[in-house]
């Protein structure tokens, strides 16, 4: 009798485990199907989302470059993906393309700009523009009505504009799709965010222009693992070392959140305005 009871209990436990696993799998599949990240969807899921009205695609553009001794090479890539995802969630009818991680960073030989530091990857401007153009053409083919370039790096904003102008001129008689260089995404980090930091007593020299207080705080707000905290505690590093313009030692996620919110708010407002104008 005891063995039968034990066997029955074991069967029930096994059945319960199977049901639980099935529910977990179903939930995970459903969650993936509702993701705003295109690379996490199947082809048919994406097709149905576009048919259902998700006709805006955000193309996050990062870059692989040195960020001093305290911040990882892929900072821009992570930041662009996360922020684009937040913007898409706010919009409700937008999806996010895979991050473009290869961008112009200066001459390779002789090395210039960030290429003077190990790990930076640079491609020619013409190659970069061709990649953006082919990306936009691909999304137009799949039924997207608005393609937005979201550049996390200042060096290629003009390339985004050139591609958008070129394609919109070519498609002038075809209202199906428009391409936009969303300059507001980047500009807010150079103006509104800097102003907010200055209001809190931080100097321009400390805020910096690359891998300084502002840049590092943004990274901490998006993903703390992007920053080597031990380097920030060293009174001699990383301030003043090659590759850093600014002083990141007082950077915090709380300060970075100021910039994150401004980027999202400014981008959402600009996208909504541009899509209304198109209609």
Short mmCIF file of the C-alpha atoms (twelve columns), coordinates in Angstrom:
data_MODEL
# 
_entry.id   MODEL 
# 
loop_
_atom_site.group_PDB 
_atom_site.id 
_atom_site.type_symbol 
_atom_site.label_atom_id 
_atom_site.label_alt_id 
_atom_site.label_comp_id 
_atom_site.label_asym_id 
_atom_site.label_seq_id 
_atom_site.Cartn_x 
_atom_site.Cartn_y 
_atom_site.Cartn_z 
_atom_site.pdbx_PDB_model_num 
ATOM 1   C CA . UNK A 1   0.000  0.000  0.000   1 
ATOM 2   C CA . UNK A 2   2.799  2.341  0.972   1 
ATOM 3   C CA . UNK A 3   4.663  1.731  -2.299  1 
ATOM 4   C CA . UNK A 4   1.482  2.370  -4.308  1 
ATOM 5   C CA . UNK A 5   0.883  5.653  -2.458  1 
ATOM 6   C CA . UNK A 6   4.477  6.677  -2.965  1 
ATOM 7   C CA . UNK A 7   4.262  5.788  -6.648  1 
ATOM 8   C CA . UNK A 8   1.026  7.754  -7.067  1 
ATOM 9   C CA . UNK A 9   2.510  10.776 -5.311  1 
ATOM 10  C CA . UNK A 10  5.546  10.567 -7.543  1 
ATOM 11  C CA . UNK A 11  3.359  10.472 -10.659 1 
ATOM 12  C CA . UNK A 12  1.348  13.455 -9.426  1 
ATOM 13  C CA . UNK A 13  4.514  15.398 -8.678  1 
ATOM 14  C CA . UNK A 14  5.892  14.583 -12.107 1 
ATOM 15  C CA . UNK A 15  2.630  15.640 -13.765 1 
ATOM 16  C CA . UNK A 16  2.591  18.869 -11.779 1 
ATOM 17  C CA . UNK A 17  6.154  19.554 -12.829 1 
ATOM 18  C CA . UNK A 18  5.262  19.021 -16.491 1 
ATOM 19  C CA . UNK A 19  2.281  21.386 -16.204 1 
ATOM 20  C CA . UNK A 20  4.428  23.994 -14.457 1 
ATOM 21  C CA . UNK A 21  7.115  23.766 -17.116 1 
ATOM 22  C CA . UNK A 22  4.492  24.088 -19.856 1 
ATOM 23  C CA . UNK A 23  3.074  27.212 -18.202 1 
ATOM 24  C CA . UNK A 24  6.531  28.703 -17.804 1 
ATOM 25  C CA . UNK A 25  7.354  27.967 -21.436 1 
ATOM 26  C CA . UNK A 26  4.052  29.456 -22.593 1 
ATOM 27  C CA . UNK A 27  4.685  32.622 -20.564 1 
ATOM 28  C CA . UNK A 28  8.221  32.938 -21.924 1 
ATOM 29  C CA . UNK A 29  7.056  32.509 -25.507 1 
ATOM 30  C CA . UNK A 30  4.330  35.095 -25.018 1 
ATOM 31  C CA . UNK A 31  6.810  37.531 -23.468 1 
ATOM 32  C CA . UNK A 32  9.221  37.102 -26.372 1 
ATOM 33  C CA . UNK A 33  6.405  37.596 -28.882 1 
ATOM 34  C CA . UNK A 34  5.606  40.981 -27.291 1 
ATOM 35  C CA . UNK A 35  9.211  42.164 -27.240 1 
ATOM 36  C CA . UNK A 36  9.978  45.448 -29.014 1 
ATOM 37  C CA . UNK A 37  13.351 44.065 -30.127 1 
ATOM 38  C CA . UNK A 38  13.100 42.798 -33.712 1 
ATOM 39  C CA . UNK A 39  15.891 40.267 -33.250 1 
ATOM 40  C CA . UNK A 40  13.832 38.590 -30.497 1 
ATOM 41  C CA . UNK A 41  10.807 38.039 -32.778 1 
ATOM 42  C CA . UNK A 42  10.135 35.428 -35.423 1 
ATOM 43  C CA . UNK A 43  9.497  36.506 -38.998 1 
ATOM 44  C CA . UNK A 44  5.762  35.835 -38.745 1 
ATOM 45  C CA . UNK A 45  5.503  37.596 -35.385 1 
ATOM 46  C CA . UNK A 46  7.143  40.662 -36.885 1 
ATOM 47  C CA . UNK A 47  4.930  40.498 -39.969 1 
ATOM 48  C CA . UNK A 48  1.827  40.447 -37.787 1 
ATOM 49  C CA . UNK A 49  3.075  43.304 -35.602 1 
ATOM 50  C CA . UNK A 50  3.642  45.500 -38.653 1 
ATOM 51  C CA . UNK A 51  0.227  44.577 -40.052 1 
ATOM 52  C CA . UNK A 52  -1.251 45.497 -36.675 1 
ATOM 53  C CA . UNK A 53  0.125  49.034 -36.819 1 
ATOM 54  C CA . UNK A 54  3.694  48.841 -35.497 1 
ATOM 55  C CA . UNK A 55  5.054  50.650 -38.543 1 
ATOM 56  C CA . UNK A 56  7.821  52.717 -36.912 1 
ATOM 57  C CA . UNK A 57  11.271 51.195 -36.591 1 
ATOM 58  C CA . UNK A 58  14.077 52.635 -34.484 1 
ATOM 59  C CA . UNK A 59  17.607 51.891 -35.669 1 
ATOM 60  C CA . UNK A 60  19.963 52.299 -32.688 1 
ATOM 61  C CA . UNK A 61  23.503 53.209 -33.704 1 
ATOM 62  C CA . UNK A 62  26.308 52.738 -31.224 1 
ATOM 63  C CA . UNK A 63  29.984 52.255 -31.898 1 
ATOM 64  C CA . UNK A 64  32.888 50.236 -30.573 1 
ATOM 65  C CA . UNK A 65  35.463 52.613 -29.125 1 
ATOM 66  C CA . UNK A 66  37.765 53.186 -26.203 1 
ATOM 67  C CA . UNK A 67  36.256 54.842 -23.132 1 
ATOM 68  C CA . UNK A 68  39.272 55.152 -20.906 1 
ATOM 69  C CA . UNK A 69  40.332 52.570 -18.357 1 
ATOM 70  C CA . UNK A 70  37.024 52.621 -16.485 1 
ATOM 71  C CA . UNK A 71  34.363 51.979 -19.145 1 
ATOM 72  C CA . UNK A 72  33.867 49.154 -21.637 1 
ATOM 73  C CA . UNK A 73  34.341 49.419 -25.397 1 
ATOM 74  C CA . UNK A 74  30.692 48.592 -26.117 1 
ATOM 75  C CA . UNK A 75  29.200 51.372 -23.988 1 
ATOM 76  C CA . UNK A 76  27.428 53.048 -26.920 1 
ATOM 77  C CA . UNK A 77  25.977 49.758 -28.163 1 
ATOM 78  C CA . UNK A 78  24.398 48.801 -24.853 1 
ATOM 79  C CA . UNK A 79  23.150 52.306 -24.214 1 
ATOM 80  C CA . UNK A 80  21.599 52.681 -27.678 1 
ATOM 81  C CA . UNK A 81  19.770 49.342 -27.437 1 
ATOM 82  C CA . UNK A 82  18.373 49.956 -23.958 1 
ATOM 83  C CA . UNK A 83  17.281 53.528 -24.619 1 
ATOM 84  C CA . UNK A 84  15.749 52.653 -27.993 1 
ATOM 85  C CA . UNK A 85  13.787 49.916 -26.231 1 
ATOM 86  C CA . UNK A 86  12.471 52.371 -23.644 1 
ATOM 87  C CA . UNK A 87  11.510 54.839 -26.367 1 
ATOM 88  C CA . UNK A 88  9.702  52.116 -28.325 1 
ATOM 89  C CA . UNK A 89  7.776  51.044 -25.226 1 
ATOM 90  C CA . UNK A 90  6.629  54.622 -24.688 1 
ATOM 91  C CA . UNK A 91  5.559  55.035 -28.313 1 
ATOM 92  C CA . UNK A 92  3.546  51.816 -28.384 1 
ATOM 93  C CA . UNK A 93  3.733  51.386 -32.166 1 
ATOM 94  C CA . UNK A 94  7.492  51.096 -32.639 1 
ATOM 95  C CA . UNK A 95  10.033 48.279 -32.846 1 
ATOM 96  C CA . UNK A 96  13.799 48.297 -32.432 1 
ATOM 97  C CA . UNK A 97  16.291 47.061 -35.005 1 
ATOM 98  C CA . UNK A 98  19.550 45.336 -34.014 1 
ATOM 99  C CA . UNK A 99  22.232 47.808 -32.935 1 
ATOM 100 C CA . UNK A 100 24.709 49.008 -35.544 1 
ATOM 101 C CA . UNK A 101 28.022 48.618 -33.736 1 
ATOM 102 C CA . UNK A 102 30.483 49.414 -36.546 1 
ATOM 103 C CA . UNK A 103 30.823 53.150 -37.221 1 
ATOM 104 C CA . UNK A 104 33.408 55.692 -38.397 1 
ATOM 105 C CA . UNK A 105 35.916 56.302 -35.608 1 
ATOM 106 C CA . UNK A 106 38.831 57.858 -37.481 1 
ATOM 107 C CA . UNK A 107 41.632 56.789 -39.751 1 
ATOM 108 C CA . UNK A 108 42.941 53.261 -39.237 1 
ATOM 109 C CA . UNK A 109 46.386 53.738 -40.744 1 
ATOM 110 C CA . UNK A 110 47.816 56.016 -39.554 1 
ATOM 111 C CA . UNK A 111 45.566 55.671 -36.511 1 
ATOM 112 C CA . UNK A 112 43.629 58.808 -35.578 1 
ATOM 113 C CA . UNK A 113 41.110 59.810 -32.912 1 
ATOM 114 C CA . UNK A 114 39.844 56.783 -30.941 1 
ATOM 115 C CA . UNK A 115 41.726 54.414 -33.240 1 
ATOM 116 C CA . UNK A 116 44.850 55.321 -31.273 1 
ATOM 117 C CA . UNK A 117 43.517 53.119 -28.469 1 
ATOM 118 C CA . UNK A 118 43.229 49.321 -28.386 1 
ATOM 119 C CA . UNK A 119 39.845 47.845 -29.258 1 
ATOM 120 C CA . UNK A 120 38.319 50.673 -31.256 1 
ATOM 121 C CA . UNK A 121 36.798 49.570 -34.579 1 
ATOM 122 C CA . UNK A 122 36.439 52.053 -37.427 1 
ATOM 123 C CA . UNK A 123 34.858 51.795 -40.870 1 
ATOM 124 C CA . UNK A 124 34.907 54.352 -43.732 1 
ATOM 125 C CA . UNK A 125 32.108 56.910 -43.807 1 
ATOM 126 C CA . UNK A 126 30.948 55.703 -47.228 1 
ATOM 127 C CA . UNK A 127 30.642 52.143 -45.954 1 
ATOM 128 C CA . UNK A 128 28.711 53.340 -42.917 1 
ATOM 129 C CA . UNK A 129 26.279 55.339 -45.042 1 
ATOM 130 C CA . UNK A 130 25.757 52.376 -47.369 1 
ATOM 131 C CA . UNK A 131 24.905 50.222 -44.359 1 
ATOM 132 C CA . UNK A 132 22.356 52.754 -43.088 1 
ATOM 133 C CA . UNK A 133 20.839 53.083 -46.550 1 
ATOM 134 C CA . UNK A 134 20.497 49.320 -47.034 1 
ATOM 135 C CA . UNK A 135 18.974 49.008 -43.570 1 
ATOM 136 C CA . UNK A 136 16.304 51.607 -44.353 1 
ATOM 137 C CA . UNK A 137 15.541 50.009 -47.720 1 
ATOM 138 C CA . UNK A 138 15.087 46.650 -46.001 1 
ATOM 139 C CA . UNK A 139 12.560 48.004 -43.522 1 
ATOM 140 C CA . UNK A 140 10.667 49.869 -46.238 1 
ATOM 141 C CA . UNK A 141 10.349 46.567 -48.089 1 
ATOM 142 C CA . UNK A 142 8.799  44.975 -45.004 1 
ATOM 143 C CA . UNK A 143 6.098  47.629 -44.634 1 
ATOM 144 C CA . UNK A 144 7.534  50.086 -42.131 1 
ATOM 145 C CA . UNK A 145 6.406  53.656 -42.741 1 
ATOM 146 C CA . UNK A 146 8.994  55.473 -40.617 1 
ATOM 147 C CA . UNK A 147 12.644 54.635 -40.096 1 
ATOM 148 C CA . UNK A 148 14.429 56.570 -37.351 1 
ATOM 149 C CA . UNK A 149 18.212 56.584 -36.908 1 
ATOM 150 C CA . UNK A 150 19.103 56.988 -33.209 1 
ATOM 151 C CA . UNK A 151 22.809 57.775 -32.990 1 
ATOM 152 C CA . UNK A 152 24.431 57.518 -29.548 1 
ATOM 153 C CA . UNK A 153 27.719 59.013 -30.785 1 
ATOM 154 C CA . UNK A 154 28.346 62.533 -32.043 1 
ATOM 155 C CA . UNK A 155 30.791 61.726 -34.810 1 
ATOM 156 C CA . UNK A 156 28.324 60.343 -37.356 1 
ATOM 157 C CA . UNK A 157 25.242 62.537 -36.917 1 
ATOM 158 C CA . UNK A 158 25.956 64.208 -40.271 1 
ATOM 159 C CA . UNK A 159 26.085 60.779 -41.962 1 
ATOM 160 C CA . UNK A 160 22.633 59.941 -40.634 1 
ATOM 161 C CA . UNK A 161 21.314 63.215 -42.037 1 
ATOM 162 C CA . UNK A 162 22.870 62.618 -45.451 1 
ATOM 163 C CA . UNK A 163 21.349 59.160 -45.774 1 
ATOM 164 C CA . UNK A 164 17.900 60.347 -44.678 1 
ATOM 165 C CA . UNK A 165 17.992 63.266 -47.138 1 
ATOM 166 C CA . UNK A 166 19.168 61.048 -49.989 1 
ATOM 167 C CA . UNK A 167 16.494 58.398 -49.501 1 
ATOM 168 C CA . UNK A 168 13.655 60.842 -48.915 1 
ATOM 169 C CA . UNK A 169 14.579 62.622 -52.119 1 
ATOM 170 C CA . UNK A 170 14.561 59.309 -53.977 1 
ATOM 171 C CA . UNK A 171 11.198 58.344 -52.448 1 
ATOM 172 C CA . UNK A 172 9.629  61.795 -52.853 1 
ATOM 173 C CA . UNK A 173 6.784  60.435 -55.006 1 
ATOM 174 C CA . UNK A 174 6.322  57.383 -52.808 1 
ATOM 175 C CA . UNK A 175 4.630  58.268 -49.487 1 
ATOM 176 C CA . UNK A 176 4.969  54.736 -48.137 1 
ATOM 177 C CA . UNK A 177 8.084  55.371 -46.052 1 
ATOM 178 C CA . UNK A 178 10.210 58.211 -44.703 1 
ATOM 179 C CA . UNK A 179 13.638 58.154 -43.084 1 
ATOM 180 C CA . UNK A 180 14.538 60.427 -40.181 1 
ATOM 181 C CA . UNK A 181 17.838 61.255 -38.524 1 
ATOM 182 C CA . UNK A 182 16.638 61.768 -34.955 1 
ATOM 183 C CA . UNK A 183 19.193 64.383 -33.920 1 
ATOM 184 C CA . UNK A 184 17.214 65.184 -30.765 1 
ATOM 185 C CA . UNK A 185 18.303 61.845 -29.296 1 
ATOM 186 C CA . UNK A 186 21.931 62.958 -29.200 1 
ATOM 187 C CA . UNK A 187 21.542 66.722 -28.824 1 
ATOM 188 C CA . UNK A 188 19.861 66.481 -25.435 1 
ATOM 189 C CA . UNK A 189 23.012 64.904 -23.975 1 
ATOM 190 C CA . UNK A 190 25.023 67.913 -25.132 1 
ATOM 191 C CA . UNK A 191 22.620 70.605 -23.929 1 
ATOM 192 C CA . UNK A 192 19.767 69.810 -21.565 1 
ATOM 193 C CA . UNK A 193 21.619 67.095 -19.674 1 
ATOM 194 C CA . UNK A 194 24.763 69.203 -19.321 1 
ATOM 195 C CA . UNK A 195 22.655 72.128 -18.080 1 
ATOM 196 C CA . UNK A 196 21.015 69.895 -15.470 1 
ATOM 197 C CA . UNK A 197 24.415 68.760 -14.202 1 
ATOM 198 C CA . UNK A 198 25.714 72.323 -14.015 1 
ATOM 199 C CA . UNK A 199 22.660 73.320 -11.991 1 
ATOM 200 C CA . UNK A 200 23.768 70.710 -9.465  1 
ATOM 201 C CA . UNK A 201 27.193 72.299 -9.131  1 
ATOM 202 C CA . UNK A 202 29.311 70.246 -11.541 1 
ATOM 203 C CA . UNK A 203 31.745 72.122 -13.762 1 
ATOM 204 C CA . UNK A 204 32.137 71.741 -17.518 1 
ATOM 205 C CA . UNK A 205 35.655 70.400 -16.960 1 
ATOM 206 C CA . UNK A 206 34.292 67.617 -14.745 1 
ATOM 207 C CA . UNK A 207 31.249 66.901 -16.922 1 
ATOM 208 C CA . UNK A 208 33.549 66.488 -19.916 1 
ATOM 209 C CA . UNK A 209 32.855 65.455 -23.488 1 
ATOM 210 C CA . UNK A 210 33.966 61.810 -23.516 1 
ATOM 211 C CA . UNK A 211 34.087 59.275 -20.676 1 
ATOM 212 C CA . UNK A 212 33.747 62.077 -18.140 1 
ATOM 213 C CA . UNK A 213 31.124 62.590 -15.442 1 
ATOM 214 C CA . UNK A 214 28.144 62.888 -17.816 1 
ATOM 215 C CA . UNK A 215 29.079 59.996 -20.095 1 
ATOM 216 C CA . UNK A 216 29.953 57.670 -17.231 1 
ATOM 217 C CA . UNK A 217 26.805 58.535 -15.268 1 
ATOM 218 C CA . UNK A 218 24.656 57.688 -18.296 1 
ATOM 219 C CA . UNK A 219 26.373 54.317 -18.549 1 
ATOM 220 C CA . UNK A 220 25.832 53.616 -14.847 1 
ATOM 221 C CA . UNK A 221 22.140 54.445 -15.170 1 
ATOM 222 C CA . UNK A 222 21.694 52.090 -18.126 1 
ATOM 223 C CA . UNK A 223 23.871 49.192 -16.953 1 
ATOM 224 C CA . UNK A 224 26.311 49.470 -14.006 1 
ATOM 225 C CA . UNK A 225 28.387 46.581 -15.396 1 
ATOM 226 C CA . UNK A 226 29.616 48.905 -18.153 1 
ATOM 227 C CA . UNK A 227 31.775 50.754 -15.617 1 
ATOM 228 C CA . UNK A 228 34.720 49.471 -13.602 1 
ATOM 229 C CA . UNK A 229 33.855 50.977 -10.246 1 
ATOM 230 C CA . UNK A 230 37.238 50.184 -8.746  1 
ATOM 231 C CA . UNK A 231 38.844 52.585 -11.220 1 
ATOM 232 C CA . UNK A 232 36.558 55.409 -10.120 1 
ATOM 233 C CA . UNK A 233 37.702 55.012 -6.506  1 
ATOM 234 C CA . UNK A 234 41.348 55.558 -7.373  1 
ATOM 235 C CA . UNK A 235 42.116 59.265 -6.701  1 
ATOM 236 C CA . UNK A 236 44.641 59.290 -9.542  1 
ATOM 237 C CA . UNK A 237 42.520 57.476 -12.144 1 
ATOM 238 C CA . UNK A 238 40.870 57.651 -14.598 1 
ATOM 239 C CA . UNK A 239 40.786 61.460 -14.577 1 
ATOM 240 C CA . UNK A 240 43.527 62.977 -16.681 1 
ATOM 241 C CA . UNK A 241 44.594 59.776 -18.422 1 
ATOM 242 C CA . UNK A 242 44.598 59.456 -22.224 1 
ATOM 243 C CA . UNK A 243 41.202 58.785 -23.759 1 
ATOM 244 C CA . UNK A 244 39.176 60.640 -21.130 1 
ATOM 245 C CA . UNK A 245 37.887 64.179 -21.545 1 
ATOM 246 C CA . UNK A 246 36.387 65.088 -18.193 1 
ATOM 247 C CA . UNK A 247 36.482 63.596 -14.700 1 
ATOM 248 C CA . UNK A 248 34.197 60.605 -14.068 1 
ATOM 249 C CA . UNK A 249 35.117 59.964 -10.435 1 
ATOM 250 C CA . UNK A 250 31.908 61.436 -9.007  1 
ATOM 251 C CA . UNK A 251 29.662 59.788 -11.596 1 
ATOM 252 C CA . UNK A 252 26.511 58.082 -10.266 1 
ATOM 253 C CA . UNK A 253 23.531 56.255 -11.709 1 
ATOM 254 C CA . UNK A 254 21.281 58.893 -10.135 1 
ATOM 255 C CA . UNK A 255 22.965 61.633 -12.166 1 
ATOM 256 C CA . UNK A 256 22.782 59.471 -15.262 1 
ATOM 257 C CA . UNK A 257 19.065 58.970 -14.800 1 
ATOM 258 C CA . UNK A 258 18.593 62.701 -15.417 1 
ATOM 259 C CA . UNK A 259 20.048 62.242 -18.896 1 
ATOM 260 C CA . UNK A 260 18.214 58.985 -19.550 1 
ATOM 261 C CA . UNK A 261 14.855 60.623 -18.865 1 
ATOM 262 C CA . UNK A 262 15.678 63.626 -21.031 1 
ATOM 263 C CA . UNK A 263 16.768 61.411 -23.932 1 
ATOM 264 C CA . UNK A 264 13.572 59.351 -23.771 1 
ATOM 265 C CA . UNK A 265 11.271 62.361 -23.402 1 
ATOM 266 C CA . UNK A 266 12.902 64.377 -26.185 1 
ATOM 267 C CA . UNK A 267 13.024 61.401 -28.564 1 
ATOM 268 C CA . UNK A 268 9.417  60.370 -27.998 1 
ATOM 269 C CA . UNK A 269 8.182  63.938 -28.505 1 
ATOM 270 C CA . UNK A 270 10.213 64.361 -31.716 1 
ATOM 271 C CA . UNK A 271 9.092  61.015 -33.174 1 
ATOM 272 C CA . UNK A 272 5.452  61.725 -32.415 1 
ATOM 273 C CA . UNK A 273 5.717  65.156 -34.040 1 
ATOM 274 C CA . UNK A 274 7.427  63.848 -37.171 1 
ATOM 275 C CA . UNK A 275 5.002  60.974 -37.651 1 
ATOM 276 C CA . UNK A 276 2.033  63.326 -37.223 1 
ATOM 277 C CA . UNK A 277 3.488  65.628 -39.861 1 
ATOM 278 C CA . UNK A 278 3.891  62.710 -42.241 1 
ATOM 279 C CA . UNK A 279 0.237  61.726 -41.857 1 
# 
